[in-house]
Amino acid sequence: MSNIYPLKGSDALLTALNESGNLISLVDSSEIPDKQRKMAFYCPACKEPLILKAGEIRIPHFAHKKNSECTTIVSEPESLPHLMGKQHLFTYLKNRGLEVYLEYYLADIKQRPDLLFKQNGEYFVVEYQCSPIPRKLLQSRTEGYLRMGIVPFWIIGGLPYRKQTKKLYTLSDFHWSLAKIKLKEGLTLISYQAETKHFHQLSQITPISSSKVAASLKTYSIYDSKVKNQSSIEKQQWLAIWLEQKGKWLQSKVHYGNFIQDHFLREVYTSSHNPFLLPPICGTPVQYLYFFQSHPIEWQFYIYYDCIVSLKIGQRISLNYVYQRVSDRIRKKHIVVRNFPLDKKINWKMTVKSYFKLLTTKEYFEKVGENLFEIRKKIIPPRNIEEANNMENEFYHQHVKDTLV
């Protein structure tokens, strides 16, 4: 590959040029000889002098001097876990017989991955991301690699979640931004914890709320690919958790929500609906649920109110019409969608399509064309809490078999 030079994007390099212009690496250096400490080192990109930092606590590395004008330095903070993790991953790939390069600068796109390796004639990069970065930057870096025909892998530094409570996980926006959809494992996050030398994989990620998710967690050592720990939720358990969390979300929404500022509550009440007496099709899990940040009760109520409630038996509705109405709600910020910088192939329209597939399974609609549905059963809201509970129990009885988790 042409136009590749070793470079660290943030100001903590493991590679540098010595006085003779030769590239040296600190990746395997735990102790620096006194002779080497006195040498001069230079940035391979800007050729400015570098400082060798090799104390008793921190991992040996190079850094630019204060107020450096090197255009390759970005604002990501250097950290011990980042340096450790990069070293571990470099050794991990090298021990598997791969041709691995550390801190290589791709001049054509002005980007520097932590690791670049070649396998079966194809190039791959590893970005070990320990700190949050803007989604636009994440997307532009990913697109840069893809333009060069390089496959990027983003690995979170640390755990793939912010908090774990029983069998639920809380994700930050940083975690959501690095999630990617895999064919057999659904929405997935991969991380490496340098302190424990363990990989973690959170897969089958399904939102319970805007930040809380149910998922399957696998953990294994960097030295042994055999799974050491695995945690997942059975379908029956997951559905019980879903209904419990759905009830808590609604209670909190009504109790703390502001009728003036909360458009969802305002529209529910002004349309003569009761938030506790909505039909069970409002707030049900479907495939690709994660493309909406808004709770399913919200965006599914809008579809029900905008597109379904006025339909008479035998009338037809197209998905294109539903997409248009949902787009209007998104534009007005009544519905909030998620952006996945690493995966642009599918979007929220797949979620809506999956929702209508469920309504067809429940025999509310019959599919009569590629994106055309005919209503077969009127959707009527419950009249009281007892009726709401009975309708919900009946609706979700079969849903245990239908749900994607």
C-alpha positions in Angstrom: 0.0 0.0 0.0 1.3 3.4 -1.0 1.5 6.6 1.0 1.6 5.0 4.5 3.7 6.5 7.3 3.7 5.6 11.0 1.9 8.3 13.0 -0.1 8.6 16.2 -3.1 10.8 15.9 -3.3 11.8 19.5 -0.2 13.1 21.2 1.1 9.7 22.6 3.2 7.9 20.0 4.7 4.5 20.2 6.8 5.0 17.1 9.3 7.7 16.0 12.3 8.4 13.8 15.7 8.4 15.4 18.6 10.6 14.6 19.5 8.4 11.6 16.0 8.6 10.2 15.2 5.0 11.1 11.8 4.1 12.5 11.9 2.7 16.0 9.0 1.3 18.1 8.4 1.2 21.9 5.7 -1.4 21.7 7.9 -4.1 23.4 9.9 -1.7 25.5 9.4 -1.9 29.3 12.7 -0.3 30.1 14.6 2.3 28.1 18.4 2.2 28.1 20.2 5.4 29.3 21.8 5.8 25.9 18.5 5.8 24.1 17.1 8.3 26.5 19.7 10.9 25.4 18.9 10.4 21.7 16.9 12.8 19.6 13.6 11.6 18.2 11.3 13.1 15.5 7.7 12.9 14.4 7.5 10.8 11.2 4.9 13.2 9.8 5.9 16.8 10.7 9.6 16.1 11.6 9.3 18.1 14.8 11.4 16.9 17.8 9.6 14.6 20.1 9.9 14.0 23.8 10.6 10.5 25.1 8.4 9.9 28.1 9.6 6.9 30.1 8.9 7.2 33.8 8.4 4.4 36.3 4.6 4.5 36.1 3.6 5.3 32.6 4.2 3.2 29.5 7.1 4.5 27.5 5.9 6.7 24.6 6.8 9.8 22.6 5.0 13.1 22.6 5.1 16.4 20.8 6.4 19.4 22.6 3.9 22.0 24.0 2.3 24.2 21.3 3.4 21.9 18.5 2.1 22.9 15.1 1.8 19.3 13.9 -1.5 19.1 12.1 -1.9 15.4 12.9 -2.5 15.9 16.6 -6.1 15.7 17.5 -7.8 16.5 20.8 -8.2 12.9 22.1 -6.6 12.6 25.5 -3.7 10.2 25.9 -4.3 7.5 28.5 -2.6 4.5 30.0 -5.4 2.1 29.0 -5.1 3.3 25.4 -1.4 2.7 25.2 -1.7 -0.6 27.0 -4.6 -1.8 24.8 -2.8 -0.8 21.6 0.3 -2.8 22.6 -1.8 -5.8 23.6 -3.8 -5.8 20.3 -0.6 -5.4 18.3 0.9 -8.4 19.9 -2.4 -10.3 19.7 -2.5 -9.9 15.9 1.2 -10.5 15.4 1.1 -13.7 17.3 -1.5 -15.0 14.9 0.9 -14.6 12.0 -0.5 -11.5 10.6 1.4 -8.6 9.0 0.7 -5.8 11.4 1.7 -2.2 11.3 1.6 0.2 14.3 0.4 3.9 13.9 0.5 4.0 10.1 -0.5 7.3 8.5 -2.6 7.1 5.4 -1.6 10.2 3.5 -4.3 9.9 0.9 -7.0 10.4 3.5 -4.9 12.0 6.2 -5.8 9.4 8.8 -3.9 7.3 11.2 -5.3 4.0 12.5 -4.0 2.5 15.7 -3.2 -0.7 13.9 -3.2 -1.7 10.2 -2.9 -5.4 9.2 -3.1 -7.5 6.1 -4.9 -10.8 5.8 -5.4 -12.8 2.6 -4.4 -9.9 0.5 -6.9 -7.5 2.1 -6.1 -4.5 4.4 -7.9 -4.0 7.7 -7.5 -1.3 10.4 -8.2 -1.4 14.1 -9.3 1.8 15.9 -9.0 1.3 19.7 -11.3 4.1 21.0 -11.1 4.8 24.7 -12.8 8.2 24.7 -15.9 9.6 23.1 -15.5 11.3 19.7 -18.1 13.2 17.7 -20.3 11.1 15.5 -19.4 13.1 12.4 -15.7 12.5 13.0 -16.4 8.8 13.6 -18.4 8.6 10.3 -15.8 10.5 8.3 -12.9 8.3 9.5 -14.9 5.2 8.7 -15.8 6.5 5.2 -12.2 7.4 4.6 -11.0 3.9 5.2 -13.8 2.4 3.0 -12.8 4.8 0.2 -9.3 3.2 0.2 -10.8 -0.3 0.2 -9.8 -0.9 3.9 -12.1 -2.6 6.3 -12.3 -0.8 9.6 -12.8 -2.4 13.1 -13.7 -0.1 16.0 -13.0 -1.5 19.4 -14.2 0.2 22.6 -11.5 0.7 25.3 -13.0 -0.7 28.5 -16.4 -2.2 28.9 -19.1 -2.2 26.2 -21.6 -0.6 28.6 -21.7 2.1 31.2 -23.6 0.2 33.9 -24.9 -3.3 34.5 -28.0 -4.0 36.6 -29.0 -7.6 36.8 -29.5 -8.6 33.2 -29.9 -5.1 31.8 -27.2 -2.8 30.6 -27.0 1.0 30.3 -25.3 2.5 27.2 -24.0 5.9 26.7 -24.3 7.8 23.4 -20.6 6.9 22.9 -21.5 3.2 23.1 -24.5 3.6 20.7 -22.3 5.4 18.2 -19.9 2.4 17.9 -22.5 -0.3 17.6 -22.7 -2.3 14.4 -25.2 -4.7 13.0 -24.0 -8.3 12.5 -25.9 -10.9 10.5 -26.3 -13.5 13.2 -25.7 -11.5 16.4 -27.9 -8.4 15.8 -26.7 -5.0 17.0 -23.2 -5.6 18.6 -20.5 -3.8 20.5 -17.0 -5.2 20.9 -14.6 -3.9 23.5 -11.2 -4.7 25.0 -10.3 -4.1 28.6 -6.6 -3.5 28.8 -6.4 -3.8 32.6 -7.9 -7.3 32.7 -6.8 -8.4 29.2 -10.3 -9.5 28.2 -12.5 -9.0 25.2 -16.2 -8.3 25.7 -18.9 -8.7 23.2 -22.4 -7.3 23.8 -24.8 -8.6 21.1 -28.5 -8.9 20.4 -28.8 -5.4 21.8 -32.5 -4.5 22.2 -33.6 -1.2 23.8 -35.8 -1.2 26.9 -35.6 2.6 27.1 -33.5 5.3 25.4 -30.4 4.1 27.3 -31.2 0.8 28.9 -31.0 -2.4 26.9 -31.3 -6.1 27.2 -28.4 -8.0 25.5 -26.2 -11.1 25.5 -22.7 -10.6 27.0 -19.7 -12.8 26.2 -16.2 -12.4 27.8 -13.0 -14.1 26.8 -9.3 -13.6 27.5 -6.9 -12.2 24.9 -4.8 -15.3 25.4 -7.7 -17.8 25.1 -10.6 -17.3 22.7 -12.8 -19.7 24.7 -15.7 -17.9 26.2 -15.1 -17.5 30.0 -18.4 -15.8 30.9 -21.7 -15.6 29.1 -24.9 -13.9 30.1 -28.2 -13.8 28.2 -31.9 -13.6 28.7 -34.5 -16.3 27.7 -37.4 -15.1 25.7 -39.9 -15.5 28.5 -37.7 -13.6 30.9 -37.0 -10.9 28.4 -40.7 -10.3 27.7 -41.5 -10.1 31.4 -38.7 -7.5 31.8 -39.9 -5.6 28.8 -43.5 -5.3 30.2 -42.2 -4.3 33.6 -39.9 -1.6 32.2 -42.6 -0.4 29.8 -44.9 0.1 32.8 -42.2 2.0 34.7 -41.5 4.2 31.7 -45.2 5.1 31.3 -45.7 5.8 35.0 -42.6 8.1 35.0 -43.7 9.8 31.8 -47.2 10.6 33.1 -46.0 11.5 36.7 -43.1 13.8 35.7 -44.1 14.8 32.2 -45.1 18.4 31.4 -48.4 18.6 29.5 -47.3 21.9 27.8 -43.8 20.9 26.8 -44.3 17.1 26.2 -45.8 16.7 22.8 -46.6 13.0 23.2 -48.6 13.5 26.4 -50.4 16.6 24.9 -51.4 14.7 21.8 -52.5 11.6 23.7 -54.8 13.7 25.9 -56.1 16.1 23.2 -57.0 13.2 21.0 -59.2 11.8 23.8 -56.9 8.9 24.6 -55.6 7.9 28.0 -51.9 7.0 28.2 -52.7 4.0 30.4 -55.5 2.8 28.0 -53.7 2.7 24.7 -54.1 -0.4 22.6 -51.4 -3.1 23.1 -49.9 -2.3 19.7 -48.5 0.9 21.2 -45.3 -0.1 22.9 -44.4 -3.5 21.5 -40.9 -4.8 20.7 -40.0 -5.4 17.0 -36.9 -6.1 15.0 -34.5 -3.1 14.5 -36.1 -1.4 17.5 -32.8 0.4 18.1 -33.2 2.8 15.2 -35.6 4.8 17.3 -34.3 6.6 20.4 -37.9 7.5 21.2 -39.7 4.9 23.3 -41.9 2.4 21.2 -45.0 3.7 23.0 -44.3 7.1 21.5 -43.5 6.3 17.9 -46.0 3.5 17.7 -48.8 5.7 19.1 -48.0 8.3 16.4 -48.3 5.6 13.7 -51.5 4.3 15.2 -53.0 7.8 15.5 -51.7 9.2 12.2 -52.2 6.2 10.0 -54.4 3.4 11.5 -57.1 4.7 13.8 -59.3 6.2 11.1 -59.1 3.2 8.8 -62.2 1.1 8.2 -62.3 -2.6 7.6 -61.1 -3.4 4.1 -59.3 -0.1 3.5 -55.7 -0.2 2.4 -52.5 1.6 3.5 -49.1 1.7 1.9 -45.8 1.7 3.8 -44.7 4.7 1.7 -47.5 6.7 3.2 -46.6 5.6 6.7 -42.9 6.5 6.0 -44.0 9.9 5.0 -46.0 10.5 8.2 -43.2 9.2 10.4 -40.7 11.5 8.5 -43.0 14.4 9.3 -42.9 13.5 13.0 -39.1 13.2 12.8 -38.8 16.5 11.1 -40.9 18.1 13.9 -38.8 16.3 16.5 -41.8 14.4 17.9 -39.9 11.2 17.1 -36.1 10.9 17.7 -34.1 8.5 15.6 -30.6 7.1 16.2 -27.7 7.5 13.8 -25.2 4.6 13.5 -22.0 6.0 11.9 -20.6 2.5 11.4 -23.6 1.0 9.6 -25.5 3.0 7.0 -27.1 0.1 5.1 -30.5 0.1 6.9 -32.4 2.7 8.9 -35.7 3.3 10.8 -37.8 2.4 7.8 -36.8 -1.2 8.4 -38.2 -0.8 12.0 -41.5 0.5 10.7 -41.7 -2.3 8.1 -41.0 -4.9 10.9 -43.8 -3.3 12.9 -46.3 -3.8 10.2 -45.1 -7.4 9.8 -46.0 -7.9 13.4 -49.4 -6.3 12.9 -49.9 -8.7 10.1 -48.9 -11.7 12.2 -51.5 -10.5 14.8 -54.0 -10.5 11.9 -54.8 -6.8 12.2 -53.6 -6.4 8.6 -53.2 -8.6 5.6 -50.4 -7.9 3.2 -51.8 -7.5 -0.3 -48.8 -6.1 -2.1 -45.1 -5.4 -1.9 -45.7 -2.5 0.5 -49.4 -2.5 0.7 -51.6 -3.7 3.6 -55.4 -4.1 4.1 -56.9 -3.7 7.5 -58.8 -6.8 8.7 -59.5 -6.1 12.3 -60.4 -2.8 14.0 -57.9 -1.7 16.7 -59.9 -0.6 19.7 -58.4 0.9 22.9 -59.4 -0.7 26.2 -62.0 1.0 28.2 -60.5 0.4 31.7 -57.4 -0.9 33.4 -58.8 -4.4 33.8 -59.6 -4.6 30.1 -56.2 -3.1 29.3 -54.4 -5.9 31.3 -56.5 -8.6 29.6 -55.8 -7.2 26.1 -52.1 -6.9 26.9 -51.9 -10.5 28.2 -53.7 -11.9 25.2 -51.6 -9.8 22.8 -48.2 -10.8 24.4 -49.1 -14.5 24.9 -48.2 -15.3 21.3 -45.6 -12.6 21.2 -43.2 -14.8 23.2 -42.8 -16.9 20.0 -42.9 -14.0 17.6 -40.4 -11.6 19.3 -36.9 -11.2 17.8 -35.0 -11.6 21.1 
